[in-house]
Amino acid sequence: MSDMQNNEKQEVTIVDIKMPFLSMVIFLVKLAIASIPAVMILSVLFMIFGAIFGGAFQGMMGMGHY
């Protein structure tokens, strides 16, 4: 039976990753740098949604009128 026809589940467990220390440091620095734009985009989205929902809830509660 070929691998394409085999419908049984096969579990895989990773027990070790052999990676030089300097390569891991460089990878983590790149990961940290790549996360900066993602955090900025998420911050803008949260500000937009916060403004929309904050204004909607304030308008529904009638607290916006003095």
C-alpha positions, 0 to 999 in steps of 0.5 A: 500500500502506498503512502498516499492511500494510507489513511491512518494517523501517524503521530510525530514527536520532535525530541531535539533540534540541533541548531548552533547557538549563534544561529539561534540568536540571529533567528530570535533577533530577526523574529523580534525585529519582524514582530515590531510592524505586527505590533504596530498594525495591531495597535492601530486596529485596536485603536480604530475598534476602540474608537468605534465601539467606545463611541457607540457605547457612549452614544447608547448610554447617553453619556456624550450629551452634557 
